[in-house]
């Protein structure tokens, strides 16, 4: 038995259904991307503060080490001739 070809009306209904699905998918994708962008922006702000804090701590430790070594080395040479 031969199959009947689709009529123009059936093809149009299929295309309209596909367009609706694609439109829904695009809307969901845009919403997801907007949420991801907001989350990424917040994350980058926190990371920037963390990296700045880390730089301050490293600088403080370097200065403290330099000051302690400048005191301990001459004291060690004076104590151990």
mmCIF file of the N, C-alpha and C atoms, coordinates in Angstrom:
data_MODEL
# 
_entry.id   MODEL 
# 
loop_
_atom_site.group_PDB 
_atom_site.id 
_atom_site.type_symbol 
_atom_site.label_atom_id 
_atom_site.label_alt_id 
_atom_site.label_comp_id 
_atom_site.label_asym_id 
_atom_site.label_entity_id 
_atom_site.label_seq_id 
_atom_site.pdbx_PDB_ins_code 
_atom_site.Cartn_x 
_atom_site.Cartn_y 
_atom_site.Cartn_z 
_atom_site.occupancy 
_atom_site.B_iso_or_equiv 
_atom_site.pdbx_formal_charge 
_atom_site.auth_seq_id 
_atom_site.auth_comp_id 
_atom_site.auth_asym_id 
_atom_site.auth_atom_id 
_atom_site.pdbx_PDB_model_num 
ATOM 1   N N  . UNK A 1 1  ? 0.833  -1.172 0.000  1.00 0.00 ? 1  UNK A N  1 
ATOM 2   C CA . UNK A 1 1  ? 0.000  0.000  0.000  1.00 0.00 ? 1  UNK A CA 1 
ATOM 3   C C  . UNK A 1 1  ? 0.883  1.242  0.000  1.00 0.00 ? 1  UNK A C  1 
ATOM 4   N N  . UNK A 1 2  ? 0.621  2.125  -0.909 1.00 0.00 ? 2  UNK A N  1 
ATOM 5   C CA . UNK A 1 2  ? 1.413  3.340  -1.050 1.00 0.00 ? 2  UNK A CA 1 
ATOM 6   C C  . UNK A 1 2  ? 0.978  4.368  -0.012 1.00 0.00 ? 2  UNK A C  1 
ATOM 7   N N  . UNK A 1 3  ? 1.972  5.065  0.532  1.00 0.00 ? 3  UNK A N  1 
ATOM 8   C CA . UNK A 1 3  ? 1.665  6.112  1.514  1.00 0.00 ? 3  UNK A CA 1 
ATOM 9   C C  . UNK A 1 3  ? 1.290  7.394  0.793  1.00 0.00 ? 3  UNK A C  1 
ATOM 10  N N  . UNK A 1 4  ? 0.359  8.122  1.397  1.00 0.00 ? 4  UNK A N  1 
ATOM 11  C CA . UNK A 1 4  ? -0.042 9.394  0.811  1.00 0.00 ? 4  UNK A CA 1 
ATOM 12  C C  . UNK A 1 4  ? 0.969  10.456 1.214  1.00 0.00 ? 4  UNK A C  1 
ATOM 13  N N  . UNK A 1 5  ? 1.307  11.347 0.303  1.00 0.00 ? 5  UNK A N  1 
ATOM 14  C CA . UNK A 1 5  ? 2.218  12.434 0.674  1.00 0.00 ? 5  UNK A CA 1 
ATOM 15  C C  . UNK A 1 5  ? 1.506  13.415 1.622  1.00 0.00 ? 5  UNK A C  1 
ATOM 16  N N  . UNK A 1 6  ? 2.315  14.098 2.427  1.00 0.00 ? 6  UNK A N  1 
ATOM 17  C CA . UNK A 1 6  ? 1.753  15.089 3.340  1.00 0.00 ? 6  UNK A CA 1 
ATOM 18  C C  . UNK A 1 6  ? 1.123  16.225 2.548  1.00 0.00 ? 6  UNK A C  1 
ATOM 19  N N  . UNK A 1 7  ? 0.025  16.743 3.074  1.00 0.00 ? 7  UNK A N  1 
ATOM 20  C CA . UNK A 1 7  ? -0.592 17.894 2.427  1.00 0.00 ? 7  UNK A CA 1 
ATOM 21  C C  . UNK A 1 7  ? 0.122  19.161 2.897  1.00 0.00 ? 7  UNK A C  1 
ATOM 22  N N  . UNK A 1 8  ? -0.109 20.241 2.206  1.00 0.00 ? 8  UNK A N  1 
ATOM 23  C CA . UNK A 1 8  ? 0.522  21.510 2.560  1.00 0.00 ? 8  UNK A CA 1 
ATOM 24  C C  . UNK A 1 8  ? 0.101  21.932 3.970  1.00 0.00 ? 8  UNK A C  1 
ATOM 25  N N  . UNK A 1 9  ? -1.140 21.700 4.326  1.00 0.00 ? 9  UNK A N  1 
ATOM 26  C CA . UNK A 1 9  ? -1.645 22.082 5.649  1.00 0.00 ? 9  UNK A CA 1 
ATOM 27  C C  . UNK A 1 9  ? -0.912 21.286 6.743  1.00 0.00 ? 9  UNK A C  1 
ATOM 28  N N  . UNK A 1 10 ? -0.676 20.005 6.529  1.00 0.00 ? 10 UNK A N  1 
ATOM 29  C CA . UNK A 1 10 ? 0.039  19.191 7.511  1.00 0.00 ? 10 UNK A CA 1 
ATOM 30  C C  . UNK A 1 10 ? 1.485  19.650 7.656  1.00 0.00 ? 10 UNK A C  1 
ATOM 31  N N  . UNK A 1 11 ? 2.115  19.957 6.552  1.00 0.00 ? 11 UNK A N  1 
ATOM 32  C CA . UNK A 1 11 ? 3.496  20.450 6.583  1.00 0.00 ? 11 UNK A CA 1 
ATOM 33  C C  . UNK A 1 11 ? 3.557  21.786 7.312  1.00 0.00 ? 11 UNK A C  1 
ATOM 34  N N  . UNK A 1 12 ? 2.591  22.670 7.030  1.00 0.00 ? 12 UNK A N  1 
ATOM 35  C CA . UNK A 1 12 ? 2.554  23.966 7.715  1.00 0.00 ? 12 UNK A CA 1 
ATOM 36  C C  . UNK A 1 12 ? 2.385  23.792 9.219  1.00 0.00 ? 12 UNK A C  1 
ATOM 37  N N  . UNK A 1 13 ? 1.523  22.874 9.644  1.00 0.00 ? 13 UNK A N  1 
ATOM 38  C CA . UNK A 1 13 ? 1.328  22.619 11.073 1.00 0.00 ? 13 UNK A CA 1 
ATOM 39  C C  . UNK A 1 13 ? 2.604  22.083 11.724 1.00 0.00 ? 13 UNK A C  1 
ATOM 40  N N  . UNK A 1 14 ? 3.311  21.220 11.029 1.00 0.00 ? 14 UNK A N  1 
ATOM 41  C CA . UNK A 1 14 ? 4.575  20.689 11.554 1.00 0.00 ? 14 UNK A CA 1 
ATOM 42  C C  . UNK A 1 14 ? 5.602  21.809 11.699 1.00 0.00 ? 14 UNK A C  1 
ATOM 43  N N  . UNK A 1 15 ? 5.716  22.658 10.690 1.00 0.00 ? 15 UNK A N  1 
ATOM 44  C CA . UNK A 1 15 ? 6.682  23.759 10.725 1.00 0.00 ? 15 UNK A CA 1 
ATOM 45  C C  . UNK A 1 15 ? 6.340  24.743 11.840 1.00 0.00 ? 15 UNK A C  1 
ATOM 46  N N  . UNK A 1 16 ? 5.055  25.054 12.003 1.00 0.00 ? 16 UNK A N  1 
ATOM 47  C CA . UNK A 1 16 ? 4.639  25.972 13.072 1.00 0.00 ? 16 UNK A CA 1 
ATOM 48  C C  . UNK A 1 16 ? 4.981  25.367 14.436 1.00 0.00 ? 16 UNK A C  1 
ATOM 49  N N  . UNK A 1 17 ? 4.748  24.063 14.612 1.00 0.00 ? 17 UNK A N  1 
ATOM 50  C CA . UNK A 1 17 ? 5.098  23.393 15.860 1.00 0.00 ? 17 UNK A CA 1 
ATOM 51  C C  . UNK A 1 17 ? 6.594  23.443 16.134 1.00 0.00 ? 17 UNK A C  1 
ATOM 52  N N  . UNK A 1 18 ? 7.399  23.236 15.098 1.00 0.00 ? 18 UNK A N  1 
ATOM 53  C CA . UNK A 1 18 ? 8.855  23.303 15.260 1.00 0.00 ? 18 UNK A CA 1 
ATOM 54  C C  . UNK A 1 18 ? 9.311  24.713 15.609 1.00 0.00 ? 18 UNK A C  1 
ATOM 55  N N  . UNK A 1 19 ? 8.691  25.708 14.966 1.00 0.00 ? 19 UNK A N  1 
ATOM 56  C CA . UNK A 1 19 ? 9.049  27.095 15.274 1.00 0.00 ? 19 UNK A CA 1 
ATOM 57  C C  . UNK A 1 19 ? 8.743  27.425 16.731 1.00 0.00 ? 19 UNK A C  1 
ATOM 58  N N  . UNK A 1 20 ? 7.602  26.958 17.225 1.00 0.00 ? 20 UNK A N  1 
ATOM 59  C CA . UNK A 1 20 ? 7.235  27.190 18.621 1.00 0.00 ? 20 UNK A CA 1 
ATOM 60  C C  . UNK A 1 20 ? 8.233  26.535 19.573 1.00 0.00 ? 20 UNK A C  1 
ATOM 61  N N  . UNK A 1 21 ? 8.654  25.314 19.247 1.00 0.00 ? 21 UNK A N  1 
ATOM 62  C CA . UNK A 1 21 ? 9.632  24.628 20.085 1.00 0.00 ? 21 UNK A CA 1 
ATOM 63  C C  . UNK A 1 21 ? 10.966 25.368 20.092 1.00 0.00 ? 21 UNK A C  1 
ATOM 64  N N  . UNK A 1 22 ? 11.385 25.826 18.925 1.00 0.00 ? 22 UNK A N  1 
ATOM 65  C CA . UNK A 1 22 ? 12.654 26.554 18.827 1.00 0.00 ? 22 UNK A CA 1 
ATOM 66  C C  . UNK A 1 22 ? 12.572 27.864 19.590 1.00 0.00 ? 22 UNK A C  1 
ATOM 67  N N  . UNK A 1 23 ? 11.458 28.563 19.481 1.00 0.00 ? 23 UNK A N  1 
ATOM 68  C CA . UNK A 1 23 ? 11.277 29.824 20.200 1.00 0.00 ? 23 UNK A CA 1 
ATOM 69  C C  . UNK A 1 23 ? 11.333 29.597 21.708 1.00 0.00 ? 23 UNK A C  1 
ATOM 70  N N  . UNK A 1 24 ? 10.683 28.539 22.186 1.00 0.00 ? 24 UNK A N  1 
ATOM 71  C CA . UNK A 1 24 ? 10.723 28.211 23.606 1.00 0.00 ? 24 UNK A CA 1 
ATOM 72  C C  . UNK A 1 24 ? 12.128 27.873 24.064 1.00 0.00 ? 24 UNK A C  1 
ATOM 73  N N  . UNK A 1 25 ? 12.846 27.121 23.244 1.00 0.00 ? 25 UNK A N  1 
ATOM 74  C CA . UNK A 1 25 ? 14.227 26.763 23.569 1.00 0.00 ? 25 UNK A CA 1 
ATOM 75  C C  . UNK A 1 25 ? 15.113 28.004 23.635 1.00 0.00 ? 25 UNK A C  1 
ATOM 76  N N  . UNK A 1 26 ? 14.944 28.926 22.671 1.00 0.00 ? 26 UNK A N  1 
ATOM 77  C CA . UNK A 1 26 ? 15.734 30.166 22.664 1.00 0.00 ? 26 UNK A CA 1 
ATOM 78  C C  . UNK A 1 26 ? 15.455 30.997 23.908 1.00 0.00 ? 26 UNK A C  1 
ATOM 79  N N  . UNK A 1 27 ? 14.185 31.068 24.317 1.00 0.00 ? 27 UNK A N  1 
ATOM 80  C CA . UNK A 1 27 ? 13.824 31.833 25.508 1.00 0.00 ? 27 UNK A CA 1 
ATOM 81  C C  . UNK A 1 27 ? 14.475 31.220 26.751 1.00 0.00 ? 27 UNK A C  1 
ATOM 82  N N  . UNK A 1 28 ? 14.393 29.901 26.886 1.00 0.00 ? 28 UNK A N  1 
ATOM 83  C CA . UNK A 1 28 ? 15.015 29.223 28.025 1.00 0.00 ? 28 UNK A CA 1 
ATOM 84  C C  . UNK A 1 28 ? 16.527 29.434 28.030 1.00 0.00 ? 28 UNK A C  1 
ATOM 85  N N  . UNK A 1 29 ? 17.125 29.367 26.860 1.00 0.00 ? 29 UNK A N  1 
ATOM 86  C CA . UNK A 1 29 ? 18.575 29.555 26.759 1.00 0.00 ? 29 UNK A CA 1 
ATOM 87  C C  . UNK A 1 29 ? 18.975 30.966 27.154 1.00 0.00 ? 29 UNK A C  1 
ATOM 88  N N  . UNK A 1 30 ? 18.229 31.965 26.701 1.00 0.00 ? 30 UNK A N  1 
ATOM 89  C CA . UNK A 1 30 ? 18.538 33.356 27.072 1.00 0.00 ? 30 UNK A CA 1 
ATOM 90  C C  . UNK A 1 30 ? 18.437 33.555 28.578 1.00 0.00 ? 30 UNK A C  1 
ATOM 91  N N  . UNK A 1 31 ? 17.394 32.984 29.193 1.00 0.00 ? 31 UNK A N  1 
ATOM 92  C CA . UNK A 1 31 ? 17.232 33.121 30.646 1.00 0.00 ? 31 UNK A CA 1 
ATOM 93  C C  . UNK A 1 31 ? 18.385 32.452 31.384 1.00 0.00 ? 31 UNK A C  1 
ATOM 94  N N  . UNK A 1 32 ? 18.777 31.283 30.918 1.00 0.00 ? 32 UNK A N  1 
ATOM 95  C CA . UNK A 1 32 ? 19.895 30.579 31.552 1.00 0.00 ? 32 UNK A CA 1 
ATOM 96  C C  . UNK A 1 32 ? 21.189 31.371 31.417 1.00 0.00 ? 32 UNK A C  1 
ATOM 97  N N  . UNK A 1 33 ? 21.423 31.909 30.245 1.00 0.00 ? 33 UNK A N  1 
ATOM 98  C CA . UNK A 1 33 ? 22.647 32.687 30.030 1.00 0.00 ? 33 UNK A CA 1 
ATOM 99  C C  . UNK A 1 33 ? 22.655 33.957 30.872 1.00 0.00 ? 33 UNK A C  1 
ATOM 100 N N  . UNK A 1 34 ? 21.500 34.574 31.058 1.00 0.00 ? 34 UNK A N  1 
ATOM 101 C CA . UNK A 1 34 ? 21.423 35.766 31.902 1.00 0.00 ? 34 UNK A CA 1 
ATOM 102 C C  . UNK A 1 34 ? 21.762 35.415 33.344 1.00 0.00 ? 34 UNK A C  1 
ATOM 103 N N  . UNK A 1 35 ? 21.237 34.293 33.833 1.00 0.00 ? 35 UNK A N  1 
ATOM 104 C CA . UNK A 1 35 ? 21.562 33.861 35.200 1.00 0.00 ? 35 UNK A CA 1 
ATOM 105 C C  . UNK A 1 35 ? 23.043 33.541 35.342 1.00 0.00 ? 35 UNK A C  1 
ATOM 106 N N  . UNK A 1 36 ? 23.613 32.895 34.344 1.00 0.00 ? 36 UNK A N  1 
ATOM 107 C CA . UNK A 1 36 ? 25.035 32.560 34.381 1.00 0.00 ? 36 UNK A CA 1 
ATOM 108 C C  . UNK A 1 36 ? 25.877 33.828 34.387 1.00 0.00 ? 36 UNK A C  1 
ATOM 109 N N  . UNK A 1 37 ? 25.478 34.830 33.593 1.00 0.00 ? 37 UNK A N  1 
ATOM 110 C CA . UNK A 1 37 ? 26.233 36.089 33.547 1.00 0.00 ? 37 UNK A CA 1 
ATOM 111 C C  . UNK A 1 37 ? 26.207 36.786 34.907 1.00 0.00 ? 37 UNK A C  1 
ATOM 112 N N  . UNK A 1 38 ? 25.044 36.809 35.555 1.00 0.00 ? 38 UNK A N  1 
ATOM 113 C CA . UNK A 1 38 ? 24.939 37.441 36.875 1.00 0.00 ? 38 UNK A CA 1 
ATOM 114 C C  . UNK A 1 38 ? 25.831 36.714 37.872 1.00 0.00 ? 38 UNK A C  1 
ATOM 115 N N  . UNK A 1 39 ? 25.781 35.396 37.864 1.00 0.00 ? 39 UNK A N  1 
ATOM 116 C CA . UNK A 1 39 ? 26.576 34.610 38.799 1.00 0.00 ? 39 UNK A CA 1 
ATOM 117 C C  . UNK A 1 39 ? 28.073 34.802 38.533 1.00 0.00 ? 39 UNK A C  1 
ATOM 118 N N  . UNK A 1 40 ? 28.466 34.855 37.274 1.00 0.00 ? 40 UNK A N  1 
ATOM 119 C CA . UNK A 1 40 ? 29.874 35.044 36.928 1.00 0.00 ? 40 UNK A CA 1 
ATOM 120 C C  . UNK A 1 40 ? 30.359 36.409 37.375 1.00 0.00 ? 40 UNK A C  1 
ATOM 121 N N  . UNK A 1 41 ? 29.542 37.431 37.204 1.00 0.00 ? 41 UNK A N  1 
ATOM 122 C CA . UNK A 1 41 ? 29.920 38.776 37.626 1.00 0.00 ? 41 UNK A CA 1 
ATOM 123 C C  . UNK A 1 41 ? 30.123 38.818 39.137 1.00 0.00 ? 41 UNK A C  1 
ATOM 124 N N  . UNK A 1 42 ? 29.233 38.193 39.894 1.00 0.00 ? 42 UNK A N  1 
ATOM 125 C CA . UNK A 1 42 ? 29.390 38.163 41.345 1.00 0.00 ? 42 UNK A CA 1 
ATOM 126 C C  . UNK A 1 42 ? 30.645 37.388 41.741 1.00 0.00 ? 42 UNK A C  1 
ATOM 127 N N  . UNK A 1 43 ? 30.881 36.278 41.080 1.00 0.00 ? 43 UNK A N  1 
ATOM 128 C CA . UNK A 1 43 ? 32.053 35.449 41.380 1.00 0.00 ? 43 UNK A CA 1 
ATOM 129 C C  . UNK A 1 43 ? 33.337 36.214 41.100 1.00 0.00 ? 43 UNK A C  1 
ATOM 130 N N  . UNK A 1 44 ? 33.388 36.916 39.981 1.00 0.00 ? 44 UNK A N  1 
ATOM 131 C CA . UNK A 1 44 ? 34.595 37.673 39.633 1.00 0.00 ? 44 UNK A CA 1 
ATOM 132 C C  . UNK A 1 44 ? 34.864 38.773 40.654 1.00 0.00 ? 44 UNK A C  1 
ATOM 133 N N  . UNK A 1 45 ? 33.806 39.389 41.170 1.00 0.00 ? 45 UNK A N  1 
ATOM 134 C CA . UNK A 1 45 ? 33.983 40.415 42.191 1.00 0.00 ? 45 UNK A CA 1 
ATOM 135 C C  . UNK A 1 45 ? 34.573 39.840 43.466 1.00 0.00 ? 45 UNK A C  1 
ATOM 136 N N  . UNK A 1 46 ? 34.085 38.677 43.866 1.00 0.00 ? 46 UNK A N  1 
ATOM 137 C CA . UNK A 1 46 ? 34.617 38.031 45.074 1.00 0.00 ? 46 UNK A CA 1 
ATOM 138 C C  . UNK A 1 46 ? 36.058 37.604 44.857 1.00 0.00 ? 46 UNK A C  1 
ATOM 139 N N  . UNK A 1 47 ? 36.360 37.083 43.687 1.00 0.00 ? 47 UNK A N  1 
ATOM 140 C CA . UNK A 1 47 ? 37.724 36.644 43.404 1.00 0.00 ? 47 UNK A CA 1 
ATOM 141 C C  . UNK A 1 47 ? 38.687 37.828 43.408 1.00 0.00 ? 47 UNK A C  1 
ATOM 142 N N  . UNK A 1 48 ? 38.246 38.961 42.892 1.00 0.00 ? 48 UNK A N  1 
ATOM 143 C CA . UNK A 1 48 ? 39.101 40.140 42.870 1.00 0.00 ? 48 UNK A CA 1 
ATOM 144 C C  . UNK A 1 48 ? 39.442 40.558 44.302 1.00 0.00 ? 48 UNK A C  1 
ATOM 145 N N  . UNK A 1 49 ? 38.442 40.552 45.190 1.00 0.00 ? 49 UNK A N  1 
ATOM 146 C CA . UNK A 1 49 ? 38.692 40.905 46.591 1.00 0.00 ? 49 UNK A CA 1 
ATOM 147 C C  . UNK A 1 49 ? 39.619 39.896 47.248 1.00 0.00 ? 49 UNK A C  1 
ATOM 148 N N  . UNK A 1 50 ? 39.434 38.616 46.945 1.00 0.00 ? 50 UNK A N  1 
ATOM 149 C CA . UNK A 1 50 ? 40.306 37.588 47.512 1.00 0.00 ? 50 UNK A CA 1 
ATOM 150 C C  . UNK A 1 50 ? 41.748 37.755 47.047 1.00 0.00 ? 50 UNK A C  1 
ATOM 151 N N  . UNK A 1 51 ? 41.925 38.013 45.768 1.00 0.00 ? 51 UNK A N  1 
ATOM 152 C CA . UNK A 1 51 ? 43.271 38.187 45.237 1.00 0.00 ? 51 UNK A CA 1 
ATOM 153 C C  . UNK A 1 51 ? 43.926 39.438 45.818 1.00 0.00 ? 51 UNK A C  1 
ATOM 154 N N  . UNK A 1 52 ? 43.169 40.488 46.024 1.00 0.00 ? 52 UNK A N  1 
ATOM 155 C CA . UNK A 1 52 ? 43.714 41.704 46.624 1.00 0.00 ? 52 UNK A CA 1 
ATOM 156 C C  . UNK A 1 52 ? 44.122 41.435 48.065 1.00 0.00 ? 52 UNK A C  1 
ATOM 157 N N  . UNK A 1 53 ? 43.281 40.725 48.812 1.00 0.00 ? 53 UNK A N  1 
ATOM 158 C CA . UNK A 1 53 ? 43.604 40.379 50.187 1.00 0.00 ? 53 UNK A CA 1 
ATOM 159 C C  . UNK A 1 53 ? 44.861 39.518 50.233 1.00 0.00 ? 53 UNK A C  1 
ATOM 160 N N  . UNK A 1 54 ? 44.986 38.581 49.306 1.00 0.00 ? 54 UNK A N  1 
ATOM 161 C CA . UNK A 1 54 ? 46.147 37.707 49.255 1.00 0.00 ? 54 UNK A CA 1 
ATOM 162 C C  . UNK A 1 54 ? 47.413 38.524 48.966 1.00 0.00 ? 54 UNK A C  1 
ATOM 163 N N  . UNK A 1 55 ? 47.333 39.503 48.096 1.00 0.00 ? 55 UNK A N  1 
ATOM 164 C CA . UNK A 1 55 ? 48.485 40.344 47.795 1.00 0.00 ? 55 UNK A CA 1 
ATOM 165 C C  . UNK A 1 55 ? 48.899 41.144 49.031 1.00 0.00 ? 55 UNK A C  1 
ATOM 166 N N  . UNK A 1 56 ? 47.938 41.659 49.794 1.00 0.00 ? 56 UNK A N  1 
ATOM 167 C CA . UNK A 1 56 ? 48.256 42.383 51.022 1.00 0.00 ? 56 UNK A CA 1 
ATOM 168 C C  . UNK A 1 56 ? 48.952 41.475 52.030 1.00 0.00 ? 56 UNK A C  1 
ATOM 169 N N  . UNK A 1 57 ? 48.475 40.250 52.170 1.00 0.00 ? 57 UNK A N  1 
ATOM 170 C CA . UNK A 1 57 ? 49.080 39.312 53.123 1.00 0.00 ? 57 UNK A CA 1 
ATOM 171 C C  . UNK A 1 57 ? 50.505 38.968 52.696 1.00 0.00 ? 57 UNK A C  1 
ATOM 172 N N  . UNK A 1 58 ? 50.708 38.696 51.423 1.00 0.00 ? 58 UNK A N  1 
ATOM 173 C CA . UNK A 1 58 ? 52.061 38.399 50.953 1.00 0.00 ? 58 UNK A CA 1 
ATOM 174 C C  . UNK A 1 58 ? 52.989 39.589 51.156 1.00 0.00 ? 58 UNK A C  1 
ATOM 175 N N  . UNK A 1 59 ? 52.520 40.778 50.876 1.00 0.00 ? 59 UNK A N  1 
ATOM 176 C CA . UNK A 1 59 ? 53.340 41.976 51.090 1.00 0.00 ? 59 UNK A CA 1 
ATOM 177 C C  . UNK A 1 59 ? 53.677 42.173 52.553 1.00 0.00 ? 59 UNK A C  1 
ATOM 178 N N  . UNK A 1 60 ? 52.702 41.968 53.424 1.00 0.00 ? 60 UNK A N  1 
ATOM 179 C CA . UNK A 1 60 ? 52.946 42.099 54.859 1.00 0.00 ? 60 UNK A CA 1 
ATOM 180 C C  . UNK A 1 60 ? 53.982 41.084 55.323 1.00 0.00 ? 60 UNK A C  1 
ATOM 181 N N  . UNK A 1 61 ? 53.840 39.835 54.881 1.00 0.00 ? 61 UNK A N  1 
ATOM 182 C CA . UNK A 1 61 ? 54.802 38.801 55.267 1.00 0.00 ? 61 UNK A CA 1 
ATOM 183 C C  . UNK A 1 61 ? 56.204 39.109 54.743 1.00 0.00 ? 61 UNK A C  1 
ATOM 184 N N  . UNK A 1 62 ? 56.300 39.624 53.542 1.00 0.00 ? 62 UNK A N  1 
ATOM 185 C CA . UNK A 1 62 ? 57.599 39.969 52.977 1.00 0.00 ? 62 UNK A CA 1 
ATOM 186 C C  . UNK A 1 62 ? 58.242 41.098 53.780 1.00 0.00 ? 62 UNK A C  1 
ATOM 187 N N  . UNK A 1 63 ? 57.478 42.117 54.128 1.00 0.00 ? 63 UNK A N  1 
ATOM 188 C CA . UNK A 1 63 ? 58.022 43.231 54.918 1.00 0.00 ? 63 UNK A CA 1 
ATOM 189 C C  . UNK A 1 63 ? 58.429 42.769 56.313 1.00 0.00 ? 63 UNK A C  1 
ATOM 190 N N  . UNK A 1 64 ? 57.607 41.952 56.919 1.00 0.00 ? 64 UNK A N  1 
ATOM 191 C CA . UNK A 1 64 ? 57.914 41.447 58.252 1.00 0.00 ? 64 UNK A CA 1 
ATOM 192 C C  . UNK A 1 64 ? 59.175 40.588 58.221 1.00 0.00 ? 64 UNK A C  1 
ATOM 193 N N  . UNK A 1 65 ? 59.302 39.748 57.223 1.00 0.00 ? 65 UNK A N  1 
ATOM 194 C CA . UNK A 1 65 ? 60.500 38.913 57.090 1.00 0.00 ? 65 UNK A CA 1 
ATOM 195 C C  . UNK A 1 65 ? 61.740 39.766 56.886 1.00 0.00 ? 65 UNK A C  1 
ATOM 196 N N  . UNK A 1 66 ? 61.641 40.774 56.060 1.00 0.00 ? 66 UNK A N  1 
ATOM 197 C CA . UNK A 1 66 ? 62.780 41.657 55.807 1.00 0.00 ? 66 UNK A CA 1 
ATOM 198 C C  . UNK A 1 66 ? 63.203 42.377 57.078 1.00 0.00 ? 66 UNK A C  1 
ATOM 199 N N  . UNK A 1 67 ? 62.221 42.859 57.849 1.00 0.00 ? 67 UNK A N  1 
ATOM 200 C CA . UNK A 1 67 ? 62.551 43.557 59.091 1.00 0.00 ? 67 UNK A CA 1 
ATOM 201 C C  . UNK A 1 67 ? 63.159 42.596 60.111 1.00 0.00 ? 67 UNK A C  1 
ATOM 202 N N  . UNK A 1 68 ? 62.608 41.414 60.241 1.00 0.00 ? 68 UNK A N  1 
ATOM 203 C CA . UNK A 1 68 ? 63.150 40.452 61.202 1.00 0.00 ? 68 UNK A CA 1 
ATOM 204 C C  . UNK A 1 68 ? 64.545 39.989 60.807 1.00 0.00 ? 68 UNK A C  1 
ATOM 205 N N  . UNK A 1 69 ? 64.750 39.740 59.535 1.00 0.00 ? 69 UNK A N  1 
ATOM 206 C CA . UNK A 1 69 ? 66.077 39.319 59.090 1.00 0.00 ? 69 UNK A CA 1 
ATOM 207 C C  . UNK A 1 69 ? 67.105 40.431 59.263 1.00 0.00 ? 69 UNK A C  1 
ATOM 208 N N  . UNK A 1 70 ? 66.702 41.672 59.068 1.00 0.00 ? 70 UNK A N  1 
ATOM 209 C CA . UNK A 1 70 ? 67.649 42.773 59.238 1.00 0.00 ? 70 UNK A CA 1 
ATOM 210 C C  . UNK A 1 70 ? 68.038 42.949 60.709 1.00 0.00 ? 70 UNK A C  1 
ATOM 211 N N  . UNK A 1 71 ? 67.213 42.447 61.612 1.00 0.00 ? 71 UNK A N  1 
ATOM 212 C CA . UNK A 1 71 ? 67.544 42.502 63.040 1.00 0.00 ? 71 UNK A CA 1 
ATOM 213 C C  . UNK A 1 71 ? 68.275 41.225 63.464 1.00 0.00 ? 71 UNK A C  1 
ATOM 214 N N  . UNK A 1 72 ? 67.831 40.065 63.002 1.00 0.00 ? 72 UNK A N  1 
ATOM 215 C CA . UNK A 1 72 ? 68.386 38.808 63.449 1.00 0.00 ? 72 UNK A CA 1 
ATOM 216 C C  . UNK A 1 72 ? 69.783 38.531 62.898 1.00 0.00 ? 72 UNK A C  1 
ATOM 217 N N  . UNK A 1 73 ? 70.069 38.894 61.673 1.00 0.00 ? 73 UNK A N  1 
ATOM 218 C CA . UNK A 1 73 ? 71.390 38.608 61.086 1.00 0.00 ? 73 UNK A CA 1 
ATOM 219 C C  . UNK A 1 73 ? 72.482 39.381 61.817 1.00 0.00 ? 73 UNK A C  1 
ATOM 220 N N  . UNK A 1 74 ? 72.359 40.705 62.021 1.00 0.00 ? 74 UNK A N  1 
ATOM 221 C CA . UNK A 1 74 ? 73.420 41.385 62.800 1.00 0.00 ? 74 UNK A CA 1 
ATOM 222 C C  . UNK A 1 74 ? 73.514 40.875 64.236 1.00 0.00 ? 74 UNK A C  1 
ATOM 223 N N  . UNK A 1 75 ? 72.363 40.523 64.841 1.00 0.00 ? 75 UNK A N  1 
ATOM 224 C CA . UNK A 1 75 ? 72.401 40.009 66.215 1.00 0.00 ? 75 UNK A CA 1 
ATOM 225 C C  . UNK A 1 75 ? 73.110 38.649 66.242 1.00 0.00 ? 75 UNK A C  1 
ATOM 226 N N  . UNK A 1 76 ? 72.888 37.822 65.237 1.00 0.00 ? 76 UNK A N  1 
ATOM 227 C CA . UNK A 1 76 ? 73.544 36.524 65.190 1.00 0.00 ? 76 UNK A CA 1 
ATOM 228 C C  . UNK A 1 76 ? 75.049 36.685 65.009 1.00 0.00 ? 76 UNK A C  1 
ATOM 229 N N  . UNK A 1 77 ? 75.488 37.623 64.154 1.00 0.00 ? 77 UNK A N  1 
ATOM 230 C CA . UNK A 1 77 ? 76.922 37.856 63.971 1.00 0.00 ? 77 UNK A CA 1 
ATOM 231 C C  . UNK A 1 77 ? 77.557 38.440 65.235 1.00 0.00 ? 77 UNK A C  1 
ATOM 232 N N  . UNK A 1 78 ? 76.812 39.227 65.980 1.00 0.00 ? 78 UNK A N  1 
ATOM 233 C CA . UNK A 1 78 ? 77.357 39.793 67.226 1.00 0.00 ? 78 UNK A CA 1 
ATOM 234 C C  . UNK A 1 78 ? 77.425 38.724 68.305 1.00 0.00 ? 78 UNK A C  1 
ATOM 235 N N  . UNK A 1 79 ? 76.485 37.814 68.327 1.00 0.00 ? 79 UNK A N  1 
ATOM 236 C CA . UNK A 1 79 ? 76.439 36.792 69.371 1.00 0.00 ? 79 UNK A CA 1 
ATOM 237 C C  . UNK A 1 79 ? 77.412 35.645 69.065 1.00 0.00 ? 79 UNK A C  1 
ATOM 238 N N  . UNK A 1 80 ? 77.516 35.263 67.774 1.00 0.00 ? 80 UNK A N  1 
ATOM 239 C CA . UNK A 1 80 ? 78.444 34.198 67.355 1.00 0.00 ? 80 UNK A CA 1 
ATOM 240 C C  . UNK A 1 80 ? 79.573 34.805 66.539 1.00 0.00 ? 80 UNK A C  1 
ATOM 241 N N  . UNK A 1 81 ? 80.644 35.188 67.206 1.00 0.00 ? 81 UNK A N  1 
ATOM 242 C CA . UNK A 1 81 ? 81.742 35.849 66.433 1.00 0.00 ? 81 UNK A CA 1 
ATOM 243 C C  . UNK A 1 81 ? 82.511 34.931 65.548 1.00 0.00 ? 81 UNK A C  1 
# 
